[in-house]
Amino acid sequence: MDRAQLILVGLPLFLFCSDIFHLFSPPPPKPAAPHHHHHQPDSQPLIQQQQPSLEFPTQKASGIGFGNTVSIDFCASCSYRGTAVTMKNMLETQFPGINVVLANYPPPLPKRVLSKLVPIVQFGVIGIIVGGEQIFPRLGFAAPPQWYYSMRANRFGSMASTWLLGNFLQSFLQSSGAFEVYCNGEPVFSKLKENRFPGEIELKELVARRISNSRVIDGINGGQWS
């Protein structure tokens, strides 16, 4: 087996092994937010140096959404990021102090595994088109099949069609079509169930209702323990 055939066989196997490793490996930890220390000149009065550190916690703790977290899990391959960012900005404006987290909603495991196999099939078909006359005899075929000659007659068109069709299939397998909203771990809206996106006013009311219910429960629990 010459060098070209080794590359055609080894490259898909390497991509498949690396994709399987990344598929089952845990996500990396989120980096800690950097702390910026602002040094003020010594000539300024001591009161001016302490004023920002005294006002910032008071403003943050007084927000209507302080202590609440909203998670928006969306399909990143479906171009839903713009809608998710719009909803995030709206919630942060309507509920000051709320924590809105955006994350990708992955497809089911079988679709993820199939999406990893698509590039291997693409490289395999392209490799057969390029060097099928040497590959088929090594596989035990006396002569290449008839469909090989049909693809070989239009080599560049067959390779372009294989690449475009594979990319379309991979994009379909990686899409989940999800736009799921959770408030404090409780589901608020599900596009997978409703088959539509939430409106801004609708989502604001749903989150406000969830926050008020949380406050009522916390108040009851606090009264029982007091």
C-alpha positions in Angstrom: 0.0 0.0 0.0 1.6 3.3 -1.1 1.6 6.6 0.7 -1.5 8.0 -0.9 -3.6 4.9 0.0 -2.3 5.1 3.6 -3.4 8.7 3.8 -6.8 7.9 2.4 -7.3 5.1 4.9 -5.6 6.6 7.9 -7.1 10.1 7.8 -10.8 9.0 8.1 -9.8 6.6 11.0 -8.0 9.4 12.8 -10.9 11.8 12.4 -13.3 9.1 13.6 -11.2 8.3 16.7 -10.8 12.0 17.6 -14.5 12.7 17.2 -15.5 9.7 19.4 -13.0 11.0 22.0 -14.4 14.5 22.0 -18.0 13.1 22.0 -17.6 11.2 25.3 -15.0 13.5 27.0 -16.4 15.9 29.6 -16.6 19.6 28.7 -13.8 21.8 29.9 -14.4 23.8 33.0 -15.4 27.4 32.5 -12.6 29.9 33.1 -13.0 32.1 36.1 -13.9 35.7 35.4 -10.8 37.9 35.6 -10.6 40.3 38.4 -9.5 43.8 37.3 -7.9 45.9 40.0 -8.1 49.6 39.3 -5.5 51.6 41.1 -6.4 55.2 41.7 -3.8 57.9 42.4 -2.8 58.6 46.0 -3.7 62.2 45.6 -7.5 61.5 45.5 -9.4 61.6 48.8 -10.1 58.4 50.7 -13.8 58.8 50.4 -13.7 58.8 46.6 -11.7 55.5 46.6 -14.3 53.7 48.7 -17.4 55.1 47.1 -17.6 52.6 44.1 -17.2 49.5 46.3 -20.0 50.7 48.6 -22.6 51.5 45.9 -22.1 48.5 43.6 -23.3 45.6 46.0 -26.3 47.7 47.0 -27.4 48.2 43.4 -26.9 44.6 42.5 -28.8 43.2 45.6 -31.8 45.5 45.0 -32.5 44.2 41.4 -35.9 42.5 40.9 -34.2 39.5 39.4 -31.3 39.2 41.8 -30.8 35.5 42.9 -32.7 34.0 39.9 -31.1 32.2 37.0 -32.7 31.7 33.6 -31.2 29.1 31.2 -31.8 29.2 27.5 -30.8 26.0 25.7 -31.0 26.5 22.0 -29.9 24.7 18.8 -26.6 26.3 17.8 -26.5 24.7 14.3 -30.1 26.0 13.6 -29.0 29.7 13.7 -31.1 30.3 16.9 -28.2 32.2 18.6 -29.6 35.6 17.5 -33.0 34.9 19.0 -31.4 33.6 22.2 -29.3 36.8 22.6 -32.3 39.0 22.0 -34.2 37.2 24.7 -31.2 37.4 27.0 -31.0 41.2 26.6 -34.7 41.6 27.1 -34.7 39.6 30.3 -31.7 41.4 31.7 -33.5 44.7 31.0 -36.8 43.7 32.5 -35.4 41.9 35.5 -32.2 43.8 36.7 -29.8 41.5 38.5 -31.0 38.3 36.8 -28.5 35.7 35.6 -29.2 34.5 32.0 -27.1 31.6 30.8 -27.0 30.6 27.1 -26.0 27.0 26.1 -26.3 24.6 23.2 -29.0 22.0 23.2 -27.4 18.9 21.6 -29.3 16.4 19.5 -29.8 12.8 20.8 -26.8 10.5 21.1 -27.6 8.4 18.0 -27.8 11.5 15.7 -24.5 12.8 17.2 -22.8 9.4 16.4 -24.2 9.4 12.9 -23.0 12.9 12.3 -19.5 11.8 13.2 -19.6 9.1 10.6 -20.6 11.4 7.7 -17.1 12.8 7.2 -15.6 9.3 7.1 -18.1 8.3 4.4 -17.2 11.5 2.5 -13.5 10.8 2.6 -14.1 7.1 1.7 -16.2 7.9 -1.4 -13.7 10.6 -2.5 -10.8 8.1 -2.0 -12.6 5.4 -4.1 -13.2 7.9 -6.9 -9.5 8.9 -6.9 -7.9 5.5 -6.5 -10.6 2.9 -7.0 -8.6 1.0 -9.6 -6.0 0.2 -7.0 -8.4 -0.2 -4.1 -10.9 -2.7 -5.5 -8.3 -5.3 -6.5 -6.9 -5.2 -2.9 -10.4 -5.8 -1.6 -10.8 -9.0 -3.8 -12.7 -7.6 -6.7 -11.4 -8.6 -10.2 -12.7 -5.4 -11.7 -14.4 -2.3 -10.2 -18.2 -2.3 -10.3 -20.1 -0.4 -13.0 -21.2 2.5 -10.7 -17.5 3.3 -10.1 -17.0 4.0 -13.8 -20.1 6.2 -13.8 -18.6 8.3 -11.0 -15.2 8.2 -12.5 -16.5 9.6 -15.8 -17.6 12.8 -13.9 -14.9 12.8 -11.2 -15.1 16.4 -10.1 -18.9 16.5 -10.2 -19.1 13.3 -8.1 -16.7 14.6 -5.5 -18.4 18.0 -5.2 -21.8 16.3 -4.9 -20.5 13.9 -2.2 -19.0 16.8 -0.2 -22.2 19.0 -0.4 -24.6 16.2 0.3 -22.5 15.0 3.2 -22.3 18.6 4.7 -26.1 18.9 4.4 -26.7 15.5 6.1 -24.2 16.4 8.9 -25.9 19.7 9.5 -29.3 17.9 9.7 -28.0 15.3 12.2 -26.4 18.0 14.4 -29.6 20.1 14.6 -32.0 19.6 17.5 -34.5 22.3 16.8 -34.7 23.2 20.5 -35.3 26.5 22.2 -35.8 25.5 25.9 -36.1 28.1 28.7 -35.7 27.2 32.4 -36.0 29.5 35.4 -34.3 28.3 38.5 -34.1 24.8 37.1 -37.8 24.6 36.3 -39.1 24.5 32.7 -40.7 27.7 31.5 -41.1 27.2 27.7 -40.2 24.4 25.3 -40.1 24.8 21.5 -39.9 21.1 21.2 -43.4 20.8 22.7 -45.0 24.1 21.4 -43.4 23.9 17.9 -42.8 27.7 18.0 -40.7 30.4 19.5 -41.9 32.3 22.6 -42.8 36.0 22.2 -40.9 38.5 24.2 -44.0 39.6 26.2 -45.0 36.0 26.7 -41.5 35.0 28.0 -41.4 38.0 30.2 -44.7 37.1 31.9 -43.7 33.4 32.3 -40.4 34.3 33.9 -42.1 37.0 36.2 -44.6 34.4 37.3 -41.9 31.9 38.1 -39.9 34.5 40.1 -43.0 35.5 42.1 -43.8 31.9 42.8 -40.3 31.3 44.0 -40.5 34.3 46.3 -43.8 33.1 47.8 -42.4 29.6 48.4 -39.2 31.1 50.0 -41.4 33.3 52.2 -43.5 30.4 53.4 -40.4 28.3 54.1 -38.8 31.2 56.0 -42.0 31.7 58.1 -42.1 28.1 59.0 -38.5 28.0 60.2 -38.6 31.4 62.0 
